[in-house]
């Protein structure tokens, strides 16, 4: 799923490890999200949205519309 | 910070320790059998007891893998599940082909317990190619 996760992370000067710690997931999971190898669960997508204080749709491109 | 991260490294360490524990038991009993430690077993009950004992670490290993999945995040969990399904499918396919080969083509007999090392050989083979959760 296309997303702006890497852009948002880099804007804040965070490493994948740091973002993973903030979200409660592994660095591998962050990398998989950024490289579109993993579609996040609804729970994880909302955790990311809360962390960056943005709606989910601003971070993840809606593939259905 | 929203929540503390489950440490993939810590979960991985626990998995390695559990695997080593179960596999050392599996290997020890088999090595003892190879060197004749159980040659004097005459009772069928004792013989089946030995078969169950040597197989118990296999169940333990499955538990260790499920524990690793439980302690990992959703991405790692999905990747492990894919690796497991592919490996189990491949091992079952190979075992089925060989089994029917024994039935219909006079292939030499291979003991059924070989399915376990075969599964892990398949796991090692497919794992490097499973890199996404879809």
Backbone of each chain as ProteinMPNN parsed JSONL, in Angstrom:
{"seq_chain_A": "XXXXXXXXXXXXXXXXXXXXXXXXXXXXXXXXXXXXXXXXXXXXXXXXXXXXXXXXXXXXXXXXX", "coords_chain_A": {"N_chain_A": [[0.851, -1.189, 0.0], [0.628, 2.136, -0.984], [2.302, 4.832, 0.631], [3.111, 7.592, 2.893], [4.932, 7.242, 4.823], [7.744, 7.014, 5.14], [8.58, 9.556, 4.396], [7.359, 11.151, 6.373], [8.607, 10.132, 8.612], [11.332, 10.727, 8.13], [11.194, 13.485, 8.068], [10.957, 14.05, 10.728], [13.347, 13.267, 11.637], [13.77, 10.697, 12.523], [14.937, 7.342, 13.011], [14.341, 4.125, 11.466], [14.304, 2.253, 13.474], [13.733, 3.802, 15.721], [11.168, 4.737, 15.078], [9.865, 2.311, 14.986], [10.027, 1.556, 17.702], [8.417, 3.52, 18.805], [5.987, 2.809, 17.774], [5.634, 0.275, 18.643], [6.476, -1.904, 17.178], [8.685, -3.999, 15.17], [11.881, -3.026, 13.659], [12.049, -4.188, 11.191], [9.383, -4.381, 10.483], [8.665, -1.7, 10.138], [10.31, -1.06, 7.987], [9.192, -2.802, 6.08], [6.662, -1.678, 5.814], [7.302, 0.837, 4.742], [8.435, 0.137, 2.319], [6.361, -0.972, 1.031], [5.819, -3.667, 1.4], [4.214, -4.708, 3.219], [0.904, -4.53, 4.228], [-0.621, -2.52, 6.571], [-2.373, -3.535, 9.576], [-5.666, -2.473, 10.614], [-5.526, -1.547, 13.199], [-2.753, -0.959, 13.528], [-2.45, 0.979, 11.549], [-4.019, 3.051, 12.583], [-2.584, 3.563, 14.905], [-0.269, 4.614, 13.807], [-1.328, 6.879, 12.603], [-2.155, 8.343, 14.852], [0.31, 8.789, 16.078], [1.605, 10.477, 14.247], [-0.194, 12.476, 14.189], [-2.136, 12.827, 12.168], [-4.783, 12.246, 9.759], [-5.598, 8.877, 8.778], [-5.875, 8.63, 6.003], [-4.196, 10.552, 5.006], [-1.758, 9.529, 5.296], [-1.705, 6.906, 4.354], [-2.391, 5.834, 1.088], [-5.584, 5.566, -0.242], [-6.501, 2.631, -1.686], [-8.843, 2.127, -2.96], [-10.167, 4.27, -3.916]], "CA_chain_A": [[0.0, 0.0, 0.0], [1.442, 3.352, -1.066], [2.171, 5.636, 1.843], [4.079, 8.673, 3.103], [5.527, 6.951, 6.125], [9.176, 7.336, 5.157], [8.688, 11.027, 4.357], [7.011, 11.667, 7.702], [9.655, 9.705, 9.559], [12.56, 11.477, 7.864], [10.92, 14.879, 8.481], [11.163, 14.149, 12.186], [14.71, 12.842, 11.95], [13.744, 9.41, 13.223], [15.378, 6.134, 12.308], [13.299, 3.087, 11.434], [14.311, 1.633, 14.8], [13.023, 4.708, 16.647], [9.745, 4.71, 14.741], [9.375, 1.005, 15.427], [9.841, 1.602, 19.16], [7.264, 4.377, 19.096], [4.761, 2.131, 17.353], [5.548, -1.052, 19.251], [6.749, -2.951, 16.184], [10.107, -4.167, 14.883], [12.42, -2.215, 12.566], [11.695, -4.879, 9.953], [8.001, -4.047, 10.154], [8.681, -0.334, 9.611], [10.895, -1.148, 6.656], [8.22, -3.456, 5.198], [5.608, -0.699, 5.533], [7.839, 1.898, 3.868], [8.725, -0.418, 0.991], [5.088, -1.521, 0.55], [5.817, -5.129, 1.471], [3.254, -5.097, 4.246], [-0.253, -3.654, 4.433], [-0.83, -2.535, 8.026], [-3.703, -3.799, 10.112], [-6.373, -1.232, 10.957], [-4.982, -1.112, 14.493], [-1.441, -0.336, 13.331], [-2.648, 2.199, 10.76], [-4.511, 4.093, 13.5], [-1.471, 3.937, 15.807], [0.611, 5.493, 13.025], [-2.04, 8.145, 12.442], [-2.099, 9.049, 16.145], [1.699, 9.208, 16.315], [1.929, 11.617, 13.385], [-1.286, 13.444, 14.339], [-2.753, 13.045, 10.855], [-5.747, 11.198, 9.412], [-5.007, 7.716, 8.101], [-5.861, 8.841, 4.548], [-3.077, 11.424, 4.641], [-0.524, 8.74, 5.396], [-1.854, 5.755, 3.448], [-3.24, 6.101, -0.071], [-6.729, 4.661, -0.324], [-6.408, 1.923, -2.969], [-10.186, 1.891, -3.498], [-10.857, 5.486, -4.325]], "C_chain_A": [[0.891, 1.246, 0.0], [1.211, 4.218, 0.17], [3.277, 6.684, 1.937], [4.859, 8.468, 4.399], [7.001, 7.355, 6.189], [9.385, 8.852, 5.202], [8.424, 11.62, 5.741], [8.077, 11.321, 8.74], [10.915, 10.552, 9.389], [12.395, 12.944, 8.273], [11.213, 15.087, 9.962], [12.561, 13.699, 12.608], [14.794, 11.53, 12.704], [14.344, 8.322, 12.357], [14.203, 5.152, 12.281], [13.179, 2.413, 12.803], [13.506, 2.485, 15.779], [11.525, 4.718, 16.359], [9.123, 3.387, 15.187], [9.108, 0.977, 16.924], [8.611, 2.431, 19.529], [5.946, 3.677, 18.784], [4.579, 0.765, 18.019], [5.708, -2.169, 18.242], [8.26, -2.997, 15.925], [10.564, -3.212, 13.774], [12.056, -2.849, 11.22], [10.277, -4.533, 9.511], [7.922, -2.636, 9.559], [9.229, -0.336, 8.187], [9.905, -1.765, 5.657], [7.072, -2.51, 4.855], [6.105, 0.34, 4.522], [8.085, 1.401, 2.448], [7.522, -1.158, 0.4], [5.087, -3.051, 0.485], [4.856, -5.632, 2.536], [2.138, -4.054, 4.319], [-0.589, -3.683, 5.916], [-2.246, -2.96, 8.398], [-4.356, -2.45, 10.422], [-5.819, -0.659, 12.259], [-3.646, -0.39, 14.313], [-1.579, 0.966, 12.538], [-3.126, 3.343, 11.66], [-3.43, 4.528, 14.489], [-0.515, 4.892, 15.092], [-0.036, 6.87, 12.872], [-1.986, 8.988, 13.723], [-0.698, 9.597, 16.376], [2.052, 10.453, 15.502], [0.841, 12.701, 13.407], [-1.884, 13.829, 12.993], [-3.798, 11.961, 10.61], [-5.047, 10.062, 8.654], [-4.855, 7.969, 6.606], [-4.728, 9.75, 4.102], [-1.75, 10.668, 4.664], [-0.558, 7.569, 4.411], [-2.818, 6.109, 2.324], [-4.363, 5.077, -0.107], [-6.701, 3.944, -1.674], [-7.759, 1.733, -3.646], [-10.894, 3.182, -3.907], [-10.026, 6.729, -4.087]], "O_chain_A": [[1.775, 1.402, 0.843], [0.097, 4.324, 0.682], [4.242, 6.668, 1.173], [5.377, 9.418, 4.985], [7.448, 7.958, 7.164], [10.235, 9.361, 5.932], [9.169, 12.477, 6.215], [8.397, 12.119, 9.621], [11.492, 11.032, 10.365], [13.335, 13.569, 8.764], [11.654, 16.156, 10.385], [12.911, 13.745, 13.788], [15.755, 11.275, 13.429], [14.271, 8.372, 11.129], [13.207, 5.332, 12.982], [12.083, 2.051, 13.232], [12.706, 1.97, 16.561], [10.71, 4.71, 17.281], [8.003, 3.352, 15.697], [8.093, 0.443, 17.37], [7.865, 2.086, 20.445], [4.928, 3.915, 19.434], [3.5, 0.176, 17.962], [5.151, -3.253, 18.414], [9.011, -2.145, 16.401], [9.742, -2.658, 13.044], [11.791, -2.151, 10.241], [10.001, -4.407, 8.318], [7.198, -2.408, 8.591], [8.676, 0.31, 7.296], [9.796, -1.301, 4.521], [6.563, -2.534, 3.734], [5.404, 0.673, 3.566], [7.956, 2.161, 1.488], [7.644, -1.874, -0.594], [4.437, -3.648, -0.373], [4.705, -6.838, 2.73], [2.394, -2.858, 4.453], [-0.819, -4.757, 6.472], [-3.19, -2.767, 7.632], [-3.682, -1.421, 10.482], [-5.665, 0.554, 12.403], [-3.437, 0.677, 14.89], [-0.895, 1.946, 12.832], [-2.679, 4.48, 11.507], [-3.357, 5.697, 14.869], [-0.015, 5.848, 15.684], [0.632, 7.896, 12.998], [-1.793, 10.203, 13.667], [-0.535, 10.735, 16.817], [2.71, 11.366, 16.0], [0.954, 13.716, 12.72], [-2.11, 15.006, 12.714], [-3.712, 10.877, 11.187], [-4.037, 10.273, 7.982], [-3.854, 7.584, 6.001], [-4.34, 9.722, 2.934], [-0.75, 11.128, 4.112], [0.426, 7.282, 3.73], [-3.913, 6.616, 2.564], [-4.125, 3.873, -0.015], [-6.863, 4.589, -2.71], [-7.827, 1.239, -4.772], [-12.088, 3.172, -4.208], [-10.473, 7.837, -4.382]]}, "seq_chain_B": "XXXXXXXXXXXXXXXXXXXXXXXXXXXXXXXXXXXXXXXXXXXXXXXXXXXXXXXXXXXXXXXXXXXXXXXXXXXXXXXXXXXXXXXXXXXXXXXXXXXXXXXXXXXXXXXXXXXXXXXXXXXXXXXXXXXXXX", "coords_chain_B": {"N_chain_B": [[5.764, 8.632, 22.635], [3.92, 5.753, 21.915], [3.612, 3.112, 22.823], [5.497, 0.491, 24.425], [7.964, -1.163, 22.491], [7.709, -4.506, 21.252], [10.456, -6.504, 21.627], [12.066, -7.652, 18.887], [14.485, -8.875, 18.832], [14.775, -9.915, 21.421], [12.622, -11.73, 21.446], [13.506, -13.364, 19.417], [15.847, -14.36, 20.564], [14.786, -15.845, 22.683], [13.442, -17.756, 21.197], [15.555, -19.104, 19.914], [16.866, -20.205, 22.156], [14.85, -21.898, 23.163], [14.536, -23.589, 20.965], [17.079, -24.774, 20.826], [17.03, -26.172, 23.229], [14.915, -28.034, 22.859], [15.793, -29.373, 20.568], [18.241, -30.421, 21.372], [17.455, -32.413, 23.113], [16.077, -34.079, 21.338], [18.144, -34.847, 19.575], [19.911, -36.04, 21.406], [18.507, -38.308, 22.377], [18.202, -39.731, 19.999], [20.881, -40.166, 19.256], [21.682, -41.727, 21.393], [20.097, -43.948, 20.865], [21.173, -44.779, 18.422], [23.641, -45.644, 19.296], [22.908, -47.877, 20.648], [21.598, -47.785, 23.113], [18.972, -48.384, 23.647], [18.525, -50.916, 22.825], [17.823, -53.157, 24.241], [15.18, -53.049, 24.813], [12.221, -54.709, 25.137], [9.53, -54.847, 25.641], [6.478, -53.941, 24.093], [5.065, -51.742, 25.019], [7.021, -50.189, 26.299], [8.598, -49.695, 24.085], [6.9, -48.129, 22.49], [6.668, -46.056, 24.228], [9.248, -45.043, 24.108], [9.235, -44.184, 21.443], [7.331, -42.138, 21.599], [8.611, -40.442, 23.378], [10.939, -39.622, 22.025], [9.745, -38.213, 20.036], [8.485, -36.125, 21.273], [9.981, -33.644, 21.505], [9.519, -32.581, 18.984], [6.917, -31.656, 19.012], [7.308, -29.768, 20.974], [8.946, -28.018, 19.584], [7.224, -26.973, 17.679], [5.533, -25.574, 19.382], [7.407, -23.672, 20.295], [7.791, -22.196, 17.98], [5.233, -21.158, 17.568], [5.118, -19.598, 19.853], [7.088, -17.73, 19.265], [5.809, -16.412, 17.162], [3.651, -15.319, 18.533], [4.936, -13.518, 20.191], [5.937, -11.697, 18.46], [5.686, -8.867, 16.127], [2.974, -7.819, 13.888], [3.86, -7.958, 11.206], [6.188, -9.635, 11.196], [4.991, -11.887, 12.238], [3.184, -12.574, 10.188], [4.953, -13.139, 8.1], [6.392, -15.344, 9.126], [4.287, -17.165, 9.311], [3.652, -17.5, 6.591], [6.054, -18.632, 5.704], [6.016, -21.001, 7.162], [3.699, -22.291, 6.19], [4.298, -22.621, 3.456], [6.609, -24.232, 3.672], [5.636, -26.503, 5.036], [3.747, -27.364, 3.175], [5.385, -27.934, 0.958], [7.034, -29.943, 2.042], [5.093, -31.905, 2.613], [4.214, -32.43, 0.03], [6.53, -33.496, -1.178], [6.899, -35.735, 0.474], [4.545, -37.102, -0.094], [4.805, -37.68, -2.837], [7.05, -39.338, -2.694], [6.07, -41.378, -1.053], [3.973, -42.478, -2.61], [5.599, -43.255, -4.626], [6.932, -45.352, -3.401], [4.788, -47.072, -3.151], [3.954, -47.554, -5.795], [6.136, -47.564, -7.516], [8.25, -48.979, -6.609], [10.099, -47.562, -5.062], [12.821, -47.062, -2.752], [12.281, -47.662, 0.774], [11.631, -44.996, 3.013], [11.914, -43.878, 6.346], [9.076, -42.659, 8.202], [9.607, -40.635, 10.051], [11.373, -38.969, 8.842], [10.058, -36.841, 7.787], [10.141, -34.671, 9.468], [12.906, -33.553, 9.654], [12.925, -33.061, 6.926], [10.939, -31.119, 6.621], [12.17, -28.917, 7.939], [14.365, -28.584, 6.317], [13.075, -27.751, 4.01], [12.016, -25.407, 5.034], [14.315, -23.875, 5.437], [14.988, -23.597, 2.816], [12.878, -22.152, 1.571], [12.539, -19.85, 3.103], [14.382, -17.584, 2.609], [13.155, -16.474, 0.394], [10.745, -15.464, 1.106], [9.629, -12.509, 1.748], [7.689, -10.647, 2.059], [4.429, -9.793, 3.414], [2.227, -10.501, 2.03]], "CA_chain_B": [[5.795, 7.19, 22.38], [2.613, 5.186, 22.165], [3.724, 1.899, 23.642], [6.838, -0.08, 24.324], [8.071, -2.084, 21.368], [8.138, -5.866, 21.545], [11.794, -6.623, 21.069], [12.232, -8.776, 17.98], [15.727, -9.539, 19.21], [14.506, -10.71, 22.62], [11.773, -12.853, 21.036], [14.384, -14.248, 18.643], [16.747, -15.054, 21.507], [14.005, -16.87, 23.389], [13.159, -18.816, 20.234], [16.788, -19.883, 19.725], [17.092, -20.99, 23.381], [13.842, -22.968, 23.211], [14.854, -24.533, 19.889], [18.26, -25.533, 21.233], [16.623, -27.088, 24.301], [14.137, -29.145, 22.303], [16.585, -30.144, 19.606], [19.288, -31.183, 22.061], [16.774, -33.624, 23.586], [15.794, -34.906, 20.145], [19.415, -35.405, 19.103], [20.495, -36.904, 22.45], [17.81, -39.599, 22.396], [18.523, -40.442, 18.753], [22.283, -40.615, 19.314], [21.692, -42.846, 22.344], [19.508, -45.1, 20.162], [22.153, -45.237, 17.424], [24.712, -46.362, 20.006], [22.384, -49.105, 21.239], [21.121, -47.6, 24.485], [17.611, -48.902, 23.818], [18.443, -52.197, 22.105], [17.286, -54.222, 25.098], [13.748, -52.851, 25.065], [11.464, -55.833, 24.571], [8.102, -54.602, 25.798], [5.887, -53.002, 23.112], [4.681, -50.505, 25.713], [8.248, -49.411, 26.472], [9.036, -49.275, 22.746], [6.061, -46.991, 22.103], [7.061, -44.955, 25.12], [10.46, -44.459, 23.53], [8.837, -43.462, 20.22], [6.664, -40.894, 22.021], [9.611, -39.576, 24.031], [11.825, -39.01, 21.028], [8.935, -37.32, 19.199], [7.975, -35.0, 22.065], [10.598, -32.356, 21.149], [8.934, -32.049, 17.74], [5.759, -30.865, 19.463], [7.883, -28.608, 21.66], [9.457, -27.076, 18.595], [6.065, -26.277, 17.104], [5.132, -24.605, 20.413], [8.394, -22.578, 20.298], [7.538, -21.361, 16.805], [3.989, -20.417, 17.844], [5.453, -18.58, 20.855], [7.794, -16.658, 18.536], [4.801, -15.639, 16.425], [2.845, -14.581, 19.516], [5.752, -12.454, 20.778], [6.42, -10.814, 17.391], [4.679, -7.937, 15.612], [2.105, -8.387, 12.862], [4.599, -8.247, 9.974], [7.02, -10.824, 11.429], [4.053, -13.0, 12.413], [2.656, -12.952, 8.875], [6.038, -13.736, 7.313], [6.652, -16.688, 9.672], [3.155, -18.019, 8.921], [3.832, -17.839, 5.179], [7.185, -19.553, 5.598], [5.584, -22.29, 7.705], [2.721, -22.915, 5.284], [5.019, -23.047, 2.254], [7.514, -25.332, 4.022], [4.824, -27.683, 5.333], [3.172, -27.814, 1.904], [6.45, -28.536, 0.149], [7.439, -31.205, 2.682], [4.016, -32.88, 2.408], [4.204, -32.804, -1.388], [7.676, -34.39, -1.41], [6.621, -36.995, 1.179], [3.474, -37.798, -0.818], [5.391, -38.221, -4.069], [7.913, -40.474, -2.34], [5.217, -42.452, -0.536], [3.342, -43.151, -3.753], [6.707, -43.913, -5.337], [7.147, -46.639, -2.716], [3.636, -47.94, -3.422], [3.742, -47.889, -7.207], [7.339, -47.582, -8.361], [9.333, -49.702, -5.902], [11.112, -46.661, -4.486], [13.252, -47.578, -1.442], [11.514, -47.126, 1.903], [12.218, -43.969, 3.88], [11.09, -43.821, 7.567], [8.159, -41.516, 8.272], [10.138, -39.541, 10.873], [12.171, -38.071, 8.0], [9.249, -35.664, 7.428], [10.511, -33.531, 10.317], [14.066, -32.872, 9.065], [12.579, -32.584, 5.575], [10.214, -29.859, 6.795], [13.1, -27.835, 8.259], [15.164, -28.342, 5.107], [12.213, -26.935, 3.149], [11.915, -24.09, 5.68], [15.553, -23.165, 5.107], [15.012, -23.339, 1.372], [11.889, -21.155, 1.136], [12.547, -18.643, 3.929], [15.005, -16.401, 2.006], [12.339, -15.907, -0.677], [9.503, -14.903, 1.672], [10.039, -11.229, 2.307], [6.552, -9.748, 2.277], [3.352, -10.432, 4.174], [1.086, -10.787, 1.158]], "C_chain_B": [[4.447, 6.574, 22.779], [2.665, 3.967, 23.084], [5.117, 1.349, 23.488], [6.867, -1.136, 23.225], [8.387, -3.488, 21.851], [9.492, -6.05, 20.891], [11.904, -7.861, 20.199], [13.465, -9.57, 18.358], [15.502, -10.436, 20.424], [13.65, -11.929, 22.285], [12.606, -13.864, 20.266], [15.325, -15.04, 19.537], [16.013, -16.174, 22.228], [13.722, -18.061, 22.467], [14.384, -19.714, 20.047], [17.054, -20.767, 20.943], [16.119, -22.169, 23.457], [14.149, -24.034, 22.16], [16.041, -25.409, 20.275], [17.89, -26.566, 22.297], [15.884, -28.3, 23.736], [14.985, -30.017, 21.377], [17.699, -30.937, 20.275], [18.698, -32.481, 22.629], [16.529, -34.603, 22.452], [17.055, -35.61, 19.677], [19.985, -36.394, 20.127], [19.844, -38.281, 22.453], [18.15, -40.41, 21.146], [19.955, -40.969, 18.752], [22.396, -41.814, 20.259], [21.137, -44.11, 21.675], [20.482, -45.675, 19.151], [23.255, -46.061, 18.089], [24.178, -47.529, 20.85], [21.828, -48.987, 22.639], [19.742, -48.231, 24.71], [17.421, -50.259, 23.146], [17.772, -53.299, 22.922], [15.79, -54.076, 25.375], [12.958, -53.952, 24.362], [9.963, -55.562, 24.607], [7.587, -53.617, 24.752], [5.506, -51.673, 23.756], [5.9, -49.598, 25.881], [8.74, -48.877, 25.117], [8.225, -48.074, 22.258], [6.337, -45.769, 22.978], [8.292, -44.243, 24.602], [10.128, -43.636, 22.281], [8.188, -42.129, 20.567], [7.668, -39.911, 22.627], [10.483, -38.86, 23.006], [11.057, -38.03, 20.136], [8.456, -36.08, 19.947], [8.647, -33.661, 21.719], [10.058, -31.746, 19.858], [7.734, -31.166, 18.088], [6.254, -29.596, 20.168], [8.376, -27.555, 20.681], [8.326, -26.294, 17.925], [5.576, -25.216, 18.095], [6.077, -23.397, 20.404], [8.15, -21.629, 19.125], [6.26, -20.538, 17.003], [4.247, -19.314, 18.868], [6.186, -17.415, 20.199], [6.8, -15.783, 17.782], [3.993, -14.756, 17.379], [3.608, -13.37, 20.055], [6.257, -11.454, 19.735], [5.319, -9.855, 16.954], [3.961, -8.547, 14.408], [2.837, -8.74, 11.57], [5.411, -9.53, 10.121], [6.129, -12.059, 11.543], [3.54, -13.507, 11.058], [3.728, -13.636, 8.023], [6.337, -15.157, 7.802], [5.532, -17.651, 9.256], [3.283, -18.443, 7.457], [4.944, -18.86, 4.994], [6.784, -20.952, 6.065], [4.649, -23.014, 6.739], [3.418, -23.434, 4.035], [5.904, -24.26, 2.536], [6.731, -26.618, 4.277], [4.224, -28.249, 4.047], [4.19, -28.521, 1.039], [6.875, -29.883, 0.709], [6.367, -32.28, 2.484], [3.97, -33.352, 0.958], [5.331, -33.786, -1.686], [7.413, -35.757, -0.766], [5.544, -37.797, 0.447], [4.015, -38.441, -2.088], [6.234, -39.448, -3.75], [7.079, -41.667, -1.847], [4.521, -43.21, -1.651], [4.397, -43.835, -4.62], [7.008, -45.273, -4.727], [6.03, -47.625, -3.08], [3.618, -48.442, -4.867], [5.022, -48.09, -8.005], [8.536, -48.239, -7.673], [10.452, -48.797, -5.415], [11.542, -47.227, -3.138], [12.51, -46.892, -0.297], [12.309, -46.083, 2.68], [11.336, -43.863, 5.112], [10.261, -42.538, 7.621], [8.722, -40.349, 9.075], [11.0, -38.568, 10.057], [11.388, -36.808, 7.601], [9.682, -34.438, 8.238], [11.784, -32.824, 9.827], [13.788, -32.347, 7.658], [11.86, -31.241, 5.652], [11.192, -28.707, 7.043], [14.043, -27.544, 7.097], [14.37, -27.456, 4.143], [12.098, -25.518, 3.708], [13.15, -23.245, 5.349], [15.614, -22.765, 3.652], [14.08, -22.183, 0.985], [12.025, -19.82, 1.875], [13.216, -17.43, 3.269], [14.141, -15.731, 0.94], [11.02, -15.311, -0.175], [9.867, -13.618, 2.392], [8.896, -10.22, 2.441], [5.405, -10.515, 2.906], [2.161, -10.781, 3.303], [1.243, -12.113, 0.427]], "O_chain_B": [[3.916, 6.855, 23.854], [1.857, 3.825, 24.001], [5.836, 1.69, 22.548], [5.918, -1.902, 23.054], [9.219, -3.671, 22.739], [9.645, -5.771, 19.702], [11.845, -8.986, 20.697], [13.491, -10.794, 18.223], [15.973, -11.572, 20.461], [13.91, -13.029, 22.773], [12.441, -15.072, 20.434], [15.574, -16.224, 19.31], [16.521, -17.285, 22.374], [13.757, -19.215, 22.893], [14.263, -20.939, 20.023], [17.421, -21.933, 20.798], [16.512, -23.292, 23.773], [14.036, -25.23, 22.427], [16.019, -26.624, 20.079], [18.376, -27.697, 22.27], [16.182, -29.442, 24.086], [14.898, -31.245, 21.408], [18.066, -32.011, 19.799], [19.357, -33.521, 22.626], [16.746, -35.807, 22.595], [17.046, -36.812, 19.414], [20.482, -37.459, 19.757], [20.532, -39.3, 22.524], [18.361, -41.621, 21.219], [20.212, -42.085, 18.301], [23.101, -42.783, 19.976], [21.648, -45.209, 21.894], [20.614, -46.892, 19.024], [23.74, -47.043, 17.527], [24.905, -48.098, 21.664], [21.606, -50.004, 23.296], [19.391, -48.571, 25.84], [16.292, -50.697, 22.925], [17.223, -54.251, 22.367], [15.205, -54.89, 26.089], [13.026, -54.099, 23.141], [9.22, -55.989, 23.724], [8.195, -52.567, 24.543], [5.608, -50.616, 23.133], [5.827, -48.393, 25.638], [9.234, -47.753, 25.023], [8.772, -47.128, 21.692], [6.253, -44.624, 22.535], [8.385, -43.016, 24.643], [10.661, -42.545, 22.081], [8.452, -41.114, 19.921], [7.579, -38.703, 22.41], [10.73, -37.659, 23.105], [11.65, -37.125, 19.55], [8.064, -35.092, 19.325], [7.963, -32.641, 21.645], [10.133, -30.533, 19.662], [7.561, -30.079, 17.535], [5.705, -28.51, 19.988], [8.242, -26.355, 20.918], [8.462, -25.103, 17.642], [5.245, -24.097, 17.701], [5.633, -22.252, 20.491], [8.284, -20.413, 19.26], [6.214, -19.36, 16.647], [3.673, -18.229, 18.776], [5.943, -16.255, 20.531], [6.93, -14.559, 17.765], [3.691, -13.602, 17.073], [3.015, -12.33, 20.34], [6.924, -10.479, 20.08], [4.164, -10.001, 17.353], [4.293, -9.646, 13.964], [2.479, -9.712, 10.904], [5.334, -10.414, 9.268], [6.453, -13.127, 11.024], [3.474, -14.712, 10.818], [3.441, -14.598, 7.311], [6.515, -16.069, 6.994], [5.79, -18.8, 8.896], [3.052, -19.604, 7.121], [4.808, -19.82, 4.236], [7.155, -21.955, 5.454], [4.798, -24.213, 6.503], [3.162, -24.557, 3.6], [5.949, -25.201, 1.744], [7.109, -27.688, 3.801], [4.196, -29.464, 3.851], [3.91, -29.569, 0.458], [7.056, -30.847, -0.035], [6.694, -33.437, 2.218], [3.719, -34.526, 0.688], [5.119, -34.791, -2.364], [7.666, -36.799, -1.371], [5.62, -39.024, 0.375], [3.723, -39.6, -2.382], [6.153, -40.468, -4.435], [7.358, -42.816, -2.189], [4.481, -44.44, -1.642], [4.132, -44.852, -5.261], [7.304, -46.231, -5.44], [6.263, -48.816, -3.287], [3.308, -49.604, -5.128], [4.998, -48.72, -9.062], [9.68, -48.077, -8.098], [11.612, -49.205, -5.36], [10.72, -47.817, -2.437], [12.159, -45.714, -0.378], [13.493, -46.262, 2.964], [10.117, -43.767, 4.972], [10.685, -41.481, 7.153], [8.367, -39.198, 8.823], [11.318, -37.475, 10.525], [11.974, -35.83, 7.138], [9.601, -33.308, 7.757], [11.755, -31.614, 9.605], [14.338, -31.325, 7.245], [12.128, -30.338, 4.86], [11.065, -27.644, 6.435], [14.471, -26.406, 6.906], [14.917, -26.534, 3.538], [12.085, -24.546, 2.952], [13.043, -22.062, 5.026], [16.202, -21.747, 3.289], [14.446, -21.336, 0.17], [11.666, -18.775, 1.333], [12.67, -16.33, 3.356], [14.355, -14.565, 0.61], [10.268, -14.722, -0.951], [10.358, -13.647, 3.521], [9.103, -9.087, 2.877], [5.41, -11.746, 2.929], [1.172, -11.313, 3.807], [0.367, -12.5, -0.346]]}, "name": "protein", "num_of_chains": 2, "seq": "XXXXXXXXXXXXXXXXXXXXXXXXXXXXXXXXXXXXXXXXXXXXXXXXXXXXXXXXXXXXXXXXXXXXXXXXXXXXXXXXXXXXXXXXXXXXXXXXXXXXXXXXXXXXXXXXXXXXXXXXXXXXXXXXXXXXXXXXXXXXXXXXXXXXXXXXXXXXXXXXXXXXXXXXXXXXXXXXXXXXXXXXXXXXXXXXXXXXXXX"}
